[in-house]
Amino acid sequence: MRTPRIYLETTMFNYYFDKEREAHADTVKLFEEIKAGKYVAFTSMYAIRELRDAPPDKMSKMLALVDEYGITTLDFSTEAEQLTEIYMREKIIPTKYGMDSLHIAVATVNDLDMILSLNFKHIVRKKTIELTELVNAREGYHRIGIYTPMEVVEHEHE
């Protein structure tokens, strides 16, 4: 069985450093599992672009995670941008939040297994999960799993 290939959306890098957030511990655990080889991790230039909007001190720490954990950065993609247009035309995610659609599209066109996100407004939502699955099937792409770190990391009590 191949190692699951995961996409880290922008919120994952934020929550790594946000110790006040409930998901912080599971986010750090996810990064540790990446380092241990449980997952092959990817992000994209779209996420990097968003990270660069953070205050300089936090930005440099978040960007350092990419190198520290061996996360592959996927380049900008015309194919992903075209799939994003379809997602927005289908009203899966509002046009105003097109970057959120881009994260899903990049993971989809690069044949990744799942997206890890803590964006509950537009990505980790029942509507988004169901409709992207329908559009992906119609457009000839595979299903992409959309999860939070809490759903995928190993816990001792399991």
Buried (B, 14 or more C-beta within 10 A) or exposed (E): EEEBBBBBBBBBBBBBBBEEBEBBBBBBBBBEBBEEEBBBBBBBBBBBEBBEEBEEEBBEBBBEBBEEBEBEBBEEBEEBBEBBBBBBEBEBBEEEBBBBBBBBBBBBBBEBBBBBBBBEEBBBBEEBBEBBBEBBEEEEBEBBBBBBBBEBBEEEEE
